[in-house]
Amino acid sequence: MSVYPVVLSQTTFTHRDNLTYPFEERGLQFGDGIYEVIRVYNGRCYLLHEHIDRLFRSADAIKLALPFSKQDIIHLLQELLEKNDMANDGIIYLQATRGSARRTHAFPKGDVQANVYAYVQDLPRNLENLTNGVCAITYPDVRWEYCYIKSLNLLPNVLAKQAASEKGCYEAILHKDGEVTECSSANVFMVKSGKIYTFPATKRILHGCVRMRVKAFSQELSIPFIENSFTLEDISHADEIFLSSTTSEIMPVIRVDQTQIGDGSPGPITRKLQKAYEQDANITEKTIEQLS
């Protein structure tokens, strides 16, 4: 796929090469905006309503008035998929900013409407990593205190992800004074003695849509799901570690820094959750179980 039309706040669809981005755009100059990344499998959105609900929660948190209703956005995103003939695996990137106005820190005065952009992109499942697991580093969590808002202010996340990349790792597990919060672009979970532990859904972490499904899967599988934080020291004694996000799905972690997790392969609880995810997303071809 080579053409990805973009939907704007004026409900205009245009070729990506024709899009003009105002230089006094508050998302560009202040990071004054929010976003969502929505997974697409075989041309179908997964957890679409959950993502749109979170978009509106983030908008409320930063006092951003969106020019569409939830149903309007869902309809436009479906139209976006159709215009792109999207029939395979990919993502929708959706962004809303406070609009275009003269640069000043305070909210712009007058009739300034939010800008809303969206595009689609091919993204095959990373079956090799999902099957074999990945490595991660630990990294200090220096982000702001409102991480539950999916905002455009991602520089600390970018630096953490880059630190992981420079060490040949997939992710950076963030911590504050040794207490694990989440990752640069995923939620993180520890399995110990048959129980799943993860940081509670407070303002200090992003309330991941896949995280919510992991909780539901755990309940369906009668696996205790404990929303208590764990520490860097706990990681060294973990039976399993895994991540969750829209693009990572449910990703096993087999090494953190220099510590091997368990026997160095994805664990049984992670595998059960991966299978539940594939069933929930209606993935029937090239499943992890078929490849393992």
PyMOL commands that set and color helices and strands:
alter all, ss='L'
color gray80, all
select helices_A, chain A and resi 16-18+26-30+48-61+70-83+127-132+155-166+209-220+232-235+268-280+288-291
alter helices_A, ss='H'
color red, helices_A
select strands_A, chain A and resi 6-7+13-14+33-41+44-46+90-97+115-122+134-140+171-176+179-183+187-192+195-197+225-226+240-245+249-256+259-260
alter strands_A, ss='S'
color yellow, strands_A
deselect
rebuild
show_as cartoon
